[in-house]
Amino acid sequence: MTREPRAVVLKGVRKRFGDVTAVADVDLEIRPGELMVLVGPSGCGKSTLLRLIAGLEEHDAGEVWIGDRCVDEVAPGSRDVAMVFQSYALYPHMTVAENLGFGLRVRGAGPAEIGRRVSEVAEVLGLGGLLSRRPGQLSGGQQQRVALGRAMVRDPGVFLFDEPLSNLDAALRLQTRDEIAALHRRLGTTMIFVTHDQVEALSLGQRVAVMDRGRVQQLGTPHEIYRRPANLFVAAFVGSPPMNRLRLARDGEGRLAGGPFVFPGSSPHPEATLGVRPEDLTVAVVAPPASGPPPGSAGTRPGPHPSPEFTATALRVESLGSEQRIHLDGPDDAAWVARAPSALRIAAGDRVDVSVAWQRTHLFGPDGSRTGAAPQPGRGSHPGTPA
Amino acid sequence: MSGAGATNAAGAAGVTPLVATGAAAAATAVILLVAADALSGAREQATREEARAAASLYEVPGVTEADVVSLLDGRARIVAPEAGGSGPGAFAYRAGALQPAAWIAVEPADEGNGWPWAAFVLALLGVLCMAAWAAARRRAPPPSRYPAAATLLCAALFALVAAAAQQWAHGELGAVSSARLARGLRAAGIAGAAGADPEAAARVAGLPWASGAALGEPDRIWTMPREAGEAIAADPQLRSAPRYTVVAGGATYHGGAVALREGPAGRAETPAGTLHLVFLGYEETSSPTVALIASAIGSALVVSLVLFLLPLAARPRALARTLAAWGFLAPAAALLLVFTFGPLLFSLWISLHDWRLVDPAHPFVGLENYRALLSDGGWWSAILNTGVFTLHVPAAMAVALALALLTRESRRAVRWARLALFLPSVTSVVAIAVVWKWLLNDGYGLANRALGAIGIGPVAWLTSPDVALVSLMVIGVWMVVGYQMVVFQAGLAAIPRVWYDAAKVDGAGPWQRFRHITLPGLRHTLFFVLVTSVIGSFQVFSLVYVMTEGGPLGATDVAVYHIYREAWEFLRFGNAAAMSWILFGVVFAATWLHFRLLERRGAHA
């Protein structure tokens, strides 16, 4: 029942609500058959962008293309898109079957065709036994499926999802996420999925557009977004716990320095920000000065550390089962978080040696954009360096 | 009940029969007092009427003061008018004088023992039985069903006592009536002996009805009720008896004949010089029946309340909560009882009687009023007019819904328009009706002038039977449309925008969105407005009363206006009450039908 998937192209689309610019000159191309995720904090314009594509809002400037036509003057119902809403927006006075068939009915499809398509979709989604119920009699997950089915039944060129999972509980959210991914594989339709949940975005999207203040901050695959964040906003927004940051400034010799680190080579920028993901920090418990076996012997790097960059105090230890999160008083008293294997024996108040995987760190220029990985800093030339 | 504290559950429960006995004793005392009070009221009235009869006699020329005193067996004293005015009595005037000539003071007659002994004994026995039962089971708590059983038994006891008291009161009132009749006849006799003509003699008697002509015929002295006259005329024994009691048309009359001297020339219609005096007994006009029924029902309610609350005495917190709840409910409940349910039941009572305001007798007629209404064309045409008038409700709702959709946005101009549309709902109906009456006047009304300006002849808005009701309907639409619009706006605001978004994406156009989203979303609002507006339309009155008074030719005679005229113009309260109950039934049926139709469509979340 699938059709040729359609591309969606936004050219310089702008939308203002009064004095507030919700979408600021966005250029974005969603390839045919792609599952694109728009992610960002609330108020970043991602839902507005989706509603512009659906035609529920009218943009002030730019063009929206779906397939090979500009749809700026096309009514929502004629844009060949279907939409799943956060609250599902099922019609409460209609049965499930009537809800599913409404889009076909208002287009003048015959009862026989409506019945055939509705039962097809109901079978795919496992809604067969619920067709005569009303939405009020369904659980949240079932309502979600009906909303999905209502979008599928018209076999549109583009699916639009507006945070469809945020009203579900955690277990159901995970399951439905997988189902949407499977549905996408099966139908091969273009899908645009809006969410504020970065985990959802990274796990679901073929490409992810991170948005903030009406602009696309970065467009890329989940791996690119995570590993090579284009700027500080993306770096801070994506990842849980978020990336550790440290402000650096140029010292008298033109080198960037901050906390215990002094980076070689002269810097073109007067200041910069160092970013280190929690998993790129390695933590080992410092042996106490008194005798006895070192308590950190179960750590990742038993014995003397090859390159402990600095020492810190573990302020709090969160055990998540598969791993631990260790909150540190990081360099320059910045609050840093490190991830450590659950086998590491560590308690709040322990002194720890921290080493950094420098090739995976990030340096951000004064304007916030990424300039590359930080070089290995010089050692022993700084008072903060441990003895 | 030694050692039984308020917190001891068994002891507190054991108190129940004792308290029930006390409550029953108090309630029966109230019932007896109600009956006794009715009797003393009737006696006071009789005394006042005697005083007036004595004063009238005093005014008849040729009647001596001794005659006046002897009329009331020495209970009357004739004093100077300056000394009178207080206590039972009446001023007497000489012919043509503006100032009273004398004050006739009357001692109340000392008749009967004035106490319903039979009912009292009955009440005493019942209360004693309850007390004995309570004493016998002093140590054991009463069975759990005691409150219900005791309430039923108490209600039965109250009914018996009330019936006995009613029986007694009826007899006593009959005696008062007979005594009153006897004095009236004697006064007429004295006046007649002093040379008064039958008319004057009848007036002196002070009895409401007298007949000097053939019984049962209209008479120029006073008119005797037809039923009573015919009953007396039909029975020669009665006619010849000096005093008699007759039940006619469901009411008890006391009557008698007094021989007069032969009337003067031209008064030959007074046969054999006999004056018939008949009056409706106090057992009809002062009957305590309604008061007794009310006090018996009220007593039963109070006793049941006490009995069901009493078990809570062992749980002071629960008792305090319950009393607090009842305390908050009591004012509203009392108001409802006194001003809503009381009048409702009283109107039901009236509708079962032949109740005319001019007629002191209200004989029970059962469903006769209702049966008569079945063939009353005027009433059914009023119902039909009401039904036609109600057709303005769907029209108003359509207009109001359209306006609500148009004024959905909240711009300044829209807000002013909304205010303007809502104003009629907060304006006095009478003011509206007066202004419209002026606007729609045939000759100088603004409407006809405007039509005349564009060359259309005058329309008889309110004076043509074909147009008047339609005119009222149009005004009705104008009056309710603002209120309905505001309610619809609230309903529209409650429909989530996202349903419209979903429908737009689904491809639904404006009409389809209205048909499939707006109308279903407004279903409950529409129903509320429909039911309240239909009820309001069935009760339309002020508009008709001010603008057309039911005319022309009864074209705008709606049900409530018809009822009003029946009650307050023709003074037929029994009929009017029956009409009210039929209207109530119609409204009730219409509302019930609405509910059923709504339910059948199926409820949704």
Boltz contact constraints between the chains, C-beta under 6 A:
constraints:
  - contact:
      token1: [A, 54]
      token2: [B, 505]
      max_distance: 6.0
  - contact:
      token1: [A, 56]
      token2: [B, 501]
      max_distance: 6.0
  - contact:
      token1: [A, 76]
      token2: [B, 504]
      max_distance: 6.0
  - contact:
      token1: [A, 76]
      token2: [B, 505]
      max_distance: 6.0
  - contact:
      token1: [A, 77]
      token2: [B, 507]
      max_distance: 6.0
  - contact:
      token1: [A, 83]
      token2: [B, 505]
      max_distance: 6.0
  - contact:
      token1: [A, 85]
      token2: [B, 498]
      max_distance: 6.0
  - contact:
      token1: [A, 87]
      token2: [B, 498]
      max_distance: 6.0
  - contact:
      token1: [A, 89]
      token2: [B, 498]
      max_distance: 6.0
  - contact:
      token1: [A, 89]
      token2: [B, 499]
      max_distance: 6.0
  - contact:
      token1: [A, 89]
      token2: [B, 502]
      max_distance: 6.0
  - contact:
      token1: [A, 92]
      token2: [B, 604]
      max_distance: 6.0
  - contact:
      token1: [A, 92]
      token2: [B, 605]
      max_distance: 6.0
  - contact:
      token1: [A, 93]
      token2: [B, 520]
      max_distance: 6.0
  - contact:
      token1: [A, 93]
      token2: [B, 604]
      max_distance: 6.0
  - contact:
      token1: [A, 102]
      token2: [B, 506]
      max_distance: 6.0
  - contact:
      token1: [A, 103]
      token2: [B, 506]
      max_distance: 6.0
  - contact:
      token1: [A, 103]
      token2: [B, 507]
      max_distance: 6.0
  - contact:
      token1: [A, 106]
      token2: [B, 507]
      max_distance: 6.0
  - contact:
      token1: [A, 106]
      token2: [B, 508]
      max_distance: 6.0
  - contact:
      token1: [A, 106]
      token2: [B, 512]
      max_distance: 6.0
  - contact:
      token1: [A, 107]
      token2: [B, 507]
      max_distance: 6.0
  - contact:
      token1: [A, 134]
      token2: [B, 604]
      max_distance: 6.0
  - contact:
      token1: [A, 136]
      token2: [B, 604]
      max_distance: 6.0
  - contact:
      token1: [A, 136]
      token2: [B, 605]
      max_distance: 6.0
